[in-house]
Amino acid sequence: MAVPHPSTPAIQGSNSSIAIQKIDSIVPIKLQRENYLFWKLLFEAIFKRYMLTGIVDGSEPCPSTFLADEKGNDRANPAFDIWHEKDQSIIALMKATISEDVLPLTVGLTSSRDLWLNLEKRFGVAGVSSEYRRKLAAASLATTDVCDANAVLLESGELRLVPPIFQKYGKREAFSGPIVTVKVFEDNTLIVELLATKGEGRVLVVDGEGSLRRAVTGGMLAKCAEIMGWSGIVINGCIRDVDEVNGCEIGVRALATCPVRPVKSDGGQKHVPINIGGVWIHEGEWLYADGDGILISTSQLSI
């Protein structure tokens, strides 16, 4: 990343820096209530990359403004100047990614830690426990058993097999739950919005129109889904950050991987019927996925 002009507010790292003009390429969203978790995860990664976590979490407190010299006279403390410049740069960068609706909530906050804690207090939501995620995984039914026990539903079309076009990602090979649908094309704005809400064991099914040119989900969104209690994500399109996705306690299916990021056009539709591989999928139906395939049912099934 290019070093910005000296007059540009920036966070200085060992070999690089982040300028306000560049922050949009790293944090491609404006903070709103519904996308707080995703925004927070992006900034936590920035803080870690540039060794700034201590300033924001309080483990690296502000040094004294002055130091006493050998004669007992006060002199400016260089460590304070460095710390203060970083702290104010963090504030500037965070504010540059905050929406106009949220920006008034930052008035009067003079340290990055105060700003960070204030946003967490207002918008933070509790994630689900690892025990909850284990229960989600344990509750999933084997697709072979579902088919064997519901042959009549297969014949009637109330139970439908999705064509085997997907690759498997994430730690959870088997997952199931009520479906939430979204239709997008190379834009993940609505995906960010949905995955930042409580998943409650649901599965997000994304019709990305089969695009292999851009990824619409990556490691941060998979982590959001894990934290918020989503059971799985199925994408008729691409993902990226595959190593990060594979480290998440969630099931993910996608056509392929692609390193190119999505666009931000605010396009798409949510909670609408979608068609993947010739199979119609509706909001509120149930999805069952494992190593043998993906099934769509008009209702929750038992065996």
C-alpha positions as CSV (number, residue, x, y, z in Angstrom):
1,M,0.0,0.0,0.0
2,A,1.4,3.4,-0.9
3,V,2.5,5.7,1.8
4,P,0.2,8.8,1.9
5,H,1.2,12.4,1.6
6,P,2.5,13.6,5.0
7,S,-0.5,15.9,5.5
8,T,-2.9,13.0,5.2
9,P,-4.1,11.6,8.5
10,A,-2.9,8.1,8.7
11,I,-2.1,5.2,11.0
12,Q,1.6,4.5,10.6
13,G,2.8,0.9,10.8
14,S,6.3,-0.6,10.5
15,N,6.4,-0.6,6.7
16,S,3.1,0.8,5.6
17,S,0.2,3.1,6.6
18,I,-3.5,3.6,6.1
19,A,-4.7,6.9,4.8
20,I,-8.3,8.1,5.1
21,Q,-8.5,8.2,1.3
22,K,-7.6,4.4,1.3
23,I,-9.8,3.3,4.1
24,D,-12.8,2.6,1.8
25,S,-10.8,-0.1,0.1
26,I,-10.2,-1.9,3.4
27,V,-13.6,-1.1,5.1
28,P,-16.0,-1.0,2.2
29,I,-19.1,-0.2,4.3
30,K,-20.4,2.7,6.3
31,L,-21.3,1.8,9.9
32,Q,-25.0,1.4,10.6
33,R,-26.8,-0.4,13.3
34,E,-27.4,-3.5,11.2
35,N,-23.8,-4.0,10.0
36,Y,-22.0,-3.2,13.3
37,L,-20.6,-6.7,13.8
38,F,-19.1,-6.9,10.3
39,W,-17.6,-3.4,10.7
40,K,-16.2,-4.3,14.1
41,L,-14.5,-7.4,12.8
42,L,-12.9,-5.4,9.9
43,F,-11.5,-2.9,12.3
44,E,-10.2,-5.5,14.7
45,A,-8.2,-7.0,11.8
46,I,-6.8,-3.5,11.1
47,F,-5.8,-3.0,14.7
48,K,-4.1,-6.3,14.8
49,R,-2.3,-5.8,11.5
50,Y,-0.9,-2.4,12.6
51,M,-0.3,-3.3,16.3
52,L,-2.9,-0.8,17.5
53,T,-5.1,-3.1,19.6
54,G,-3.6,-2.0,22.9
55,I,-4.6,1.6,22.3
56,V,-8.2,0.7,21.6
57,D,-8.6,-2.0,24.3
58,G,-6.8,0.0,27.0
59,S,-3.9,-2.4,27.5
60,E,-1.5,0.3,26.1
61,P,-2.5,3.3,28.1
62,C,-1.6,6.9,27.2
63,P,1.9,7.8,28.4
64,S,2.6,10.8,30.6
65,T,2.6,14.1,28.7
66,F,5.9,15.2,30.3
67,L,9.0,13.6,31.7
68,A,11.3,15.0,34.3
69,D,14.9,15.5,33.1
70,E,18.0,15.0,35.3
71,K,17.5,18.5,36.8
72,G,13.8,17.8,37.7
73,N,12.5,20.0,34.9
74,D,9.5,18.8,32.8
75,R,10.1,18.1,29.2
76,A,7.9,16.8,26.4
77,N,7.5,13.0,26.3
78,P,8.1,11.7,22.7
79,A,6.2,8.6,23.6
80,F,3.1,10.6,24.4
81,D,3.3,12.4,21.0
82,I,3.5,9.1,19.1
83,W,0.7,7.5,21.1
84,H,-1.6,10.6,20.8
85,E,-1.0,10.8,17.0
86,K,-2.0,7.1,16.6
87,D,-5.0,7.6,18.8
88,Q,-6.3,10.6,16.9
89,S,-5.6,8.9,13.6
90,I,-7.7,5.9,14.7
91,I,-10.6,8.2,15.5
92,A,-10.3,9.9,12.1
93,L,-10.3,6.5,10.3
94,M,-13.2,5.2,12.2
95,K,-15.3,8.3,11.7
96,A,-14.5,8.1,7.9
97,T,-16.4,4.8,7.9
98,I,-19.4,5.8,10.0
99,S,-22.7,6.7,8.3
100,E,-24.2,10.1,8.6
101,D,-27.0,8.7,10.9
102,V,-24.4,7.3,13.4
103,L,-21.9,10.1,13.2
104,P,-23.7,12.3,15.7
105,L,-23.2,9.6,18.4
106,T,-19.5,10.2,18.2
107,V,-19.6,13.9,19.2
108,G,-17.6,14.7,22.3
109,L,-15.6,11.4,22.3
110,T,-11.9,12.4,22.4
111,S,-10.1,9.0,22.5
112,S,-10.3,6.0,20.2
113,R,-11.1,3.8,23.2
114,D,-14.1,5.9,24.3
115,L,-15.4,5.9,20.7
116,W,-14.9,2.1,20.4
117,L,-16.7,1.4,23.7
118,N,-19.5,3.8,23.0
119,L,-20.3,2.1,19.7
120,E,-20.1,-1.3,21.3
121,K,-22.5,-0.2,24.0
122,R,-25.0,1.1,21.5
123,F,-24.8,-1.5,18.8
124,G,-23.1,-4.6,20.2
125,V,-25.0,-7.9,20.3
126,A,-24.2,-11.0,22.2
127,G,-23.1,-13.9,20.0
128,V,-24.0,-17.5,20.5
129,S,-22.0,-20.0,22.5
130,S,-19.9,-22.9,21.2
131,E,-22.4,-25.2,22.9
132,Y,-25.2,-23.7,20.9
133,R,-23.3,-24.3,17.7
134,R,-22.6,-27.9,18.7
135,K,-26.3,-28.4,19.2
136,L,-27.1,-27.0,15.8
137,A,-24.7,-29.5,14.2
138,A,-26.1,-32.4,16.2
139,A,-29.6,-31.6,15.2
140,S,-28.9,-31.9,11.5
141,L,-30.4,-35.0,9.8
142,A,-28.5,-37.1,7.3
143,T,-29.8,-36.4,3.8
144,T,-29.9,-40.1,2.9
145,D,-32.1,-40.8,5.9
146,V,-34.4,-37.9,5.0
147,C,-34.8,-39.2,1.4
148,D,-35.4,-42.8,2.6
149,A,-38.0,-41.7,5.1
150,N,-39.8,-39.3,2.7
151,A,-40.0,-41.0,-0.7
152,V,-43.6,-39.7,-1.1
153,L,-42.4,-36.1,-0.6
154,L,-39.7,-36.6,-3.2
155,E,-42.3,-37.7,-5.7
156,S,-44.6,-34.8,-5.0
157,G,-41.9,-32.2,-5.2
158,E,-42.3,-31.1,-1.6
159,L,-38.8,-32.5,-1.0
160,R,-36.4,-31.4,-3.7
161,L,-32.8,-32.3,-4.5
162,V,-30.4,-29.4,-5.4
163,P,-28.1,-30.3,-8.3
164,P,-24.6,-31.3,-7.1
165,I,-22.8,-28.1,-8.2
166,F,-21.4,-26.9,-4.9
167,Q,-18.0,-27.2,-3.2
168,K,-17.9,-27.7,0.6
169,Y,-16.3,-25.2,2.9
170,G,-16.3,-24.4,6.6
171,K,-15.9,-26.8,9.6
172,R,-19.5,-28.1,9.6
173,E,-20.1,-30.5,6.7
174,A,-23.7,-31.2,7.9
175,F,-26.1,-28.4,8.6
176,S,-29.8,-27.6,8.3
177,G,-32.4,-25.0,9.2
178,P,-35.1,-22.6,8.0
179,I,-34.1,-20.8,4.8
180,V,-33.6,-17.0,4.4
181,T,-33.2,-16.1,0.7
182,V,-31.4,-13.3,-1.0
183,K,-30.8,-12.5,-4.7
184,V,-27.7,-10.5,-5.6
185,F,-25.2,-10.1,-8.4
186,E,-21.6,-9.5,-7.5
187,D,-22.8,-7.3,-4.6
188,N,-22.8,-8.4,-0.9
189,T,-24.6,-5.4,0.7
190,L,-27.7,-7.4,1.6
191,I,-25.6,-10.4,2.7
192,V,-23.7,-8.2,5.2
193,E,-27.0,-6.9,6.5
194,L,-28.5,-10.3,7.0
195,L,-25.5,-12.1,8.5
196,A,-25.1,-9.4,11.1
197,T,-28.5,-10.3,12.5
198,K,-29.3,-13.2,14.8
199,G,-29.2,-16.4,12.8
200,E,-31.3,-18.5,15.2
201,G,-30.2,-21.7,13.4
202,R,-31.3,-20.5,10.0
203,V,-29.5,-21.0,6.6
204,L,-28.8,-18.1,4.3
205,V,-29.3,-19.2,0.6
206,V,-27.8,-16.7,-1.8
207,D,-28.6,-16.7,-5.5
208,G,-25.5,-14.9,-6.9
209,E,-26.7,-15.8,-10.4
210,G,-23.8,-18.2,-10.7
211,S,-21.2,-15.4,-11.1
212,L,-17.6,-16.6,-11.0
213,R,-16.1,-13.2,-11.5
214,R,-16.4,-11.9,-7.9
215,A,-16.8,-13.4,-4.5
216,V,-19.8,-12.3,-2.4
217,T,-18.8,-13.8,0.9
218,G,-15.4,-14.1,2.7
219,G,-13.8,-14.9,6.0
220,M,-15.3,-11.9,7.9
221,L,-18.8,-12.7,6.8
222,A,-18.4,-16.4,7.7
223,K,-17.2,-15.3,11.1
224,C,-20.2,-13.1,11.5
225,A,-22.4,-16.0,10.6
226,E,-20.7,-18.2,13.2
227,I,-20.9,-15.6,16.0
228,M,-24.6,-14.8,15.3
229,G,-25.7,-18.4,15.2
230,W,-26.4,-19.1,11.6
231,S,-26.4,-22.8,10.7
232,G,-25.0,-22.4,7.2
233,I,-24.6,-20.4,4.0
234,V,-25.3,-21.7,0.5
235,I,-24.1,-19.5,-2.4
236,N,-24.8,-19.8,-6.1
237,G,-21.6,-17.9,-6.6
238,C,-18.1,-17.6,-5.2
239,I,-16.4,-17.1,-1.8
240,R,-12.9,-15.9,-1.0
241,D,-10.6,-16.0,2.1
242,V,-11.1,-19.8,1.9
243,D,-8.7,-20.6,4.8
244,E,-10.6,-18.2,7.1
245,V,-13.9,-19.7,6.0
246,N,-12.7,-23.2,6.6
247,G,-11.7,-22.2,10.2
248,C,-15.3,-21.1,11.0
249,E,-17.8,-23.3,12.9
250,I,-20.4,-23.1,10.2
251,G,-21.3,-25.0,7.0
252,V,-20.7,-23.2,3.7
253,R,-21.4,-24.3,0.1
254,A,-20.4,-22.3,-2.9
255,L,-19.6,-22.9,-6.6
256,A,-16.0,-21.9,-6.3
257,T,-13.5,-19.5,-4.9
258,C,-12.5,-16.2,-6.4
259,P,-10.0,-13.6,-5.0
260,V,-11.9,-10.6,-6.4
261,R,-14.0,-8.6,-4.0
262,P,-17.7,-7.7,-4.5
263,V,-18.9,-4.4,-5.7
264,K,-21.1,-2.1,-3.6
265,S,-24.1,-1.1,-5.6
266,D,-26.8,-1.5,-3.0
267,G,-28.6,-3.9,-5.4
268,G,-30.4,-7.2,-4.9
269,Q,-33.5,-8.5,-3.2
270,K,-34.1,-10.3,0.0
271,H,-36.8,-12.7,1.2
272,V,-37.8,-13.5,-2.4
273,P,-38.2,-16.8,-4.3
274,I,-34.9,-17.8,-6.0
275,N,-34.0,-20.5,-8.5
276,I,-30.7,-22.4,-8.2
277,G,-29.9,-25.1,-10.7
278,G,-33.5,-25.3,-11.8
279,V,-34.8,-25.7,-8.3
280,W,-37.1,-23.1,-6.8
281,I,-36.3,-22.2,-3.2
282,H,-38.6,-20.1,-1.0
283,E,-38.2,-18.2,2.2
284,G,-39.1,-20.2,5.2
285,E,-38.6,-23.6,3.6
286,W,-36.0,-26.0,5.2
287,L,-32.6,-26.9,3.9
288,Y,-30.7,-30.1,4.8
289,A,-27.1,-30.4,3.7
290,D,-24.3,-32.9,4.3
291,G,-21.6,-34.7,2.3
292,D,-24.2,-36.5,0.2
293,G,-26.0,-33.4,-1.1
294,I,-28.5,-30.6,-0.4
295,L,-32.2,-31.0,0.0
296,I,-35.0,-28.4,0.1
297,S,-38.2,-29.2,2.0
298,T,-41.4,-27.2,2.2
299,S,-41.5,-27.9,5.9
300,Q,-39.3,-29.2,8.7
301,L,-38.9,-33.0,8.5
302,S,-38.2,-35.8,11.0
303,I,-37.1,-39.4,10.4
